[in-house]
Amino acid sequence: MALKCGIVGLPNVGKSSLFNCLSKAKAQSENFPFCTIEPNVGVISVPDKRLDEISKLVKPQKIIPTTVEIVDIAGLVKGASKGEGLGNKFLANIRETNAIIHVIRCFDDENVVHVDGSVNPIRDKETIDMELQIKDLETLDNFKQKNIKISQSGDKIALKNIQIVDRFINHIESGKPARTLEINDEEFSLISSFNLLTMKPVLYVCNVDEGSVKDGNEYVDSIKDISKDENAEVLVIATAIEAEIADLDSIEEQLLFLEEMGLDQPGVNHLIKSTYKLLNLQTYFTAGEKEVRAWTIVKGTKAPKAAAVIHTDFEKGFIRAEVISYNNFIKFGSEHSCRENGKLSIEGKDYIVNDGDIMHFRFNV
């Protein structure tokens, strides 16, 4: 799918290191600001134990996980909204994403330079928030000024637009992101066209030292406290540990390392799953001898649109979908057994696909 998540934060907070761990790409990761200028893009496999369990029963030739696209955006600095530090370019890159992973430095290390001279996660978060808010206010005010001119002739639509935009301006000026304002369908229809930066869902990632990866620290607690009214998830990751895991060659070595650290799985696995959730995505599966494959759709997608993810012809000539829930497939062990036990349903064009559905589409072009 075209949906993608952008990693943002101040310089030297661990963004590119995290991206490297996610994609195993070699993004530049140097100890000075503005090292990353062009955004690095990685297509990340989404870990899903259900795919493995289905494959154990089907024994396919290939297993293909679903993916999510992650973009490593260069470090923002104070004044980015006014063009500081190539800020306009960076903010444009954020605008192209569907959701934001905001990495915040929550560790002390005198060998790693902080762009503001000291470690202060709340200040760092507010710096990024403010730059995004200022850019959104600029966008909204430009639209408002145009509608003020139009409204002088008594145009009712322009007057309504001003009223809606003023709600958002007042909300953002109070220091709150646009996504936390309760709005109706009419307001959403207008505002969604602006692609506001603070309207995008956010996941906060606290980059900590090795000793704080399990229980966090005071820095992490401060971020959880300040973001509790934003309805945003806060994850704790130690990029230093993730880098070590990523460098290990075998799964056995990785599992042994995780066991020694007292962790159940790499932190990036939690991050990928949270990113998937942040983008409002879910998975359905197709299963056959050639391949067992996971497919990505937006929650609430109907069967024909879900079929189009495989091929547009599937949607054009959609006849029906044969559906087995994941739990039933695992319980009965095969499509044939599910069919015999009445656990395979025949669904039409209005069927809303559930997360974990195993599907076979019938179509005619």
N, C-alpha and C positions, 0 to 999 in steps of 0.2 A: 504494500500500500504506500501511498505518497506521504502518509503522516510521519512527522519526525519531531524529535525532541532536541532542544539546544542546551548544551552545558554552558552556563555563564558563571561569572564571579570576578573578583578583583584579580590582578596579576599575582602569580606565585601562591595561589591557594590550593593548587593540586588538580586543576581542571584537566590539563593535558595528560598528567600522570594517570588520572582516572580514565580518561578516554583511551589511553594506551592499553590499560588493563581490560577495558571493555572490548576493544576491537583487535587488540594485539598488533595494531598498526604502530608505526614509529613517528608519532606526532612530535614536533619539536618540544622539548621540555627543559628549558634553560632557566637559570636563576636570575632573570632580569625581566622587567616589564616589556610588553609588546613583542615578545618572541613569536607568538602565534598571531599572524595577521590575516591570512586566508583561513576560512573555517575548514577544518578537517572533517570528513564525513565517513562514518563507519556503519556498516550494516551488521547488526548484532543478532545472533541466534537467541531465541527465547527459550530458556530451560523449562522443560515440561515433562514431569515423570509419567504423565498419562500417555505420551507418545511412546515411551519405552515399554509400558505395560501392554499397549495395543500391539506393538511390534513382536513382543514375546509370543503372542497368540497367533498372529498372522504370518510371522517369519518372512517378511518381504525382502526383496533384493536391495532396496534402498530405504533409508529413513531420512525424511527431510523436515527439519523444524521450521517454525515460522520465524519471522525476523522483525526487528524494529530499527529504524534509522536514527542514529545519534550524531549530532553535529557539535564539534568542539569550537566554540566561538571565542575569539580573542578576549583577553582580560579588559573589562571596563574600568575606567577611572573616574574620579570626581570631575565633572565638567564634560562628560562624554556627550550629553545631550546638546552641548554647545560646540561639539566638534573636537574637544580635547582628546588626545591620544587616539586619533583616527575614529573617534566615537561615533560619528554618523554612519560610518561603514559597519561598525559592530552592531549598532542598533538596528540597522537594516537587515543584518543577518538574523537577529533575534526575531524580527517581524515575520520572517519566512518560516519560522517553526510553529508547531501546533501547541507545544508545551515547553516548560522551562525546568531544567535541573540546575538549581542554584547551589554551587559549591562554596562552602564557608570554611575558612581556616580556623580550626579549633585545637591547635597544638602550639607549643612553644618550641622554637629551635633557632638559636642565635645565628646559625649558619645559613638559614633561609631568609632572605631579605623580604621585609614587608613594605609594600609600596607607601604606606602611611607611617612607617617607623616603629609601630608597635602592634601587638596582637590584641584585637578588640572585635570579636564576632558581631556584636550588636551594631557597632559603628559601621562595620563592613557591609552588613546586610542592609542597613539604612542608606548607605551610599548608593548601592545598586538600585534599591527601591526608588530612591529619589530621582535618579537619572531616568528610569523608566517612566515614572510619574510625570516628570517635566516634559518628556517627549509626547506623552499622551495628552497633556494639557495643551501643548502646542497644536496637536492634531485637532483636538476638539474646538479650540478657540478659532482656528482657521475656518472650520465649518460653520461655527456660530456667526462669525463676521459676515460670511456670504449670505446666511439666512436673514441676518438683520437687515441687509440691503433689500432682499426680496420681500421681507415682511412689511416694509414701508408702504407697499401698495395694498396691504391688507390680506396678503396671501396667508390662508389659514394653516396650510401645511408647514410653511416656514415658521410660523409662530409656534406650532406644536413641536417642530424640530428644536427650536431654541429652548423650549421648556424641558425637553428630554435631555439635551446636552448640558443644560445648567445643573441638572441633578448629578450628572457624572462629574462635572467640573467641581462642584461643591464637595462631593465625596472624596475625590482625589486630592483636592487642596487640603483636606483634613488629614492627609497622610495615609489614606487607605487605598488599596488597589481596587480597580474597577470590578474585579471578579467578586468582591464581597458585597456589592450593592444588590439588593433584591429588586428585580425588574420584571415587568410583564412582557408578553410576546411582542407587543408593538415596539417597546423600547429595545428589546433584543434585536429585532429586525433592523432597526436603524443603526445601532451601535456595532453590530457584528460586521458591518461593511467597512468599518474603520480599522479592523484588525489591531485593536489596542494592545500594547505590550503588557499592561497590568491586568488585562482580561484573561490572559493565558493561564491555565492551571500551573501550579508550581510545586516542585518537590525539593525540599531543602536537604542537602547532603553535608553533614558535618565531617570534615576530614580531620581525624584525630591521630594521636600517637598510638603506638602498639599497646601500651598499658591501659588505654582508655577504650579499646575497641568493643569490649563486652559490656561495660557498665556506663560508658560515657564519662563526662567530667563537668566541671562548672560551666565551661564554655558552651557545651551542648545543652545543659539545663537552661542557660540564658536564652538560647535560640528557641527551644521548645516553649518557653514562657512567652517570649515576644511574638511568636507566630501562632499561638493557640486560637486566636480569633479569626485566622485566615482559612481555616478548614484545609490546612496543608499538612502532608506527612513529613516527618523529620527522620532521616536515616543517618546512622553512624557508620562510617567506613574509615579504615586506615589504608590509604593508598600505598604506603610502604609495604604493608602485608600483602595487599592485592598484587603488587608488582612481583613479589617473591613467588606467589602462587602461580601467576601467569607464566613465569619463567621455568617452572617445573615441567618436565617433558611428559610424564605419565600421570594418568588418573590416580594410580596407586600412591605415587609420591605426593600428589595434591591432598588426597584423603589423609595420609599420614601427617602431613604438615598441619592440616586443619585440626586434626585430633590433638596434636601437641599444643595448638593455640586455644583449644577448648571451643572451637567453632563447628557448627553443623554443615555449613557450606560457605563458599566464597561470598563476600559482601556484595560483589558485583551481580551475583545471581538475584539477591534481594532487590538490588537497584533496577535490574532489567525488568523484573516482574512488577515493581512499583511503577516504572515508566510505562509499561504496557497498560496498567490500570489507569494511570494518569491521562493517557490518550483515549480512554474510554473504549478500549479494544477488548475483544475476546477471541477465542479460538474454536474452530470446528475441524474435524478430521475426515480424511478419506483414507480408506484402507483396502489394499489389494495385494496380490502376490508381487507385483512389480515395485510398489512403493507404499509406505504408510507416511502420510504427509499432514502437517498442521497448516491451517490457513487462517489468515487474520481478517477479521471483519469488525466494524463498529457495532457496539451493543445496540440491539433493537433492529438489526438488519433482517429483512424478509428473504425468504429462500431464493427467489430469482436473482437478487442483488448479490447474495452470498455465492451463488453459482457463477456469476460474472467474474468473480475473483480468479476462478480457474480459467475461464475463457468467456469472452463476450457472447459467443454463439450459444453457450449454455443458458444465458438469460434470454436471448432473442427467441430461442425455440423451447423454452421451459415448458415441460408437461407436468412433472411432479417431482417430489423429493422423497426418497426412502430414508427414514431416520431411525437411528438406534441411539439411545442415550449411552454415554460412556460407562456408567455404572452397570447397566444391563449387559453391555457387550462383555465387560470383564466378568460378570456373574455367570453368564451362559457360555462364554468362550468362543463364540463364532457368530457370523451373520446367519448361517443356516439354523443354528440352535435358537437364536433370538426370533427368527421368523416362525419356527415351529411352536415357540412358547408365546406367541402373540406380542412380542416386544419390539417388533419392527412396525413403525407407523408410516402410512402414506399421507404426505402433506402437500397442500396446494400453494398457490402464489401468495397467500396471506400469512403463511406460517412464519413466525418470528424465530429465528435460529437461536438455540440455547448454547451457552458455553459448554464445550465438550461433546456436542452432538457428533455422531459419526454418520456421514451423509453419502448417499449415492443419488446423483441427479439423472433423471430421464428427460431427454430433450429431442427435438426434431427440427432441423434447419433445412 
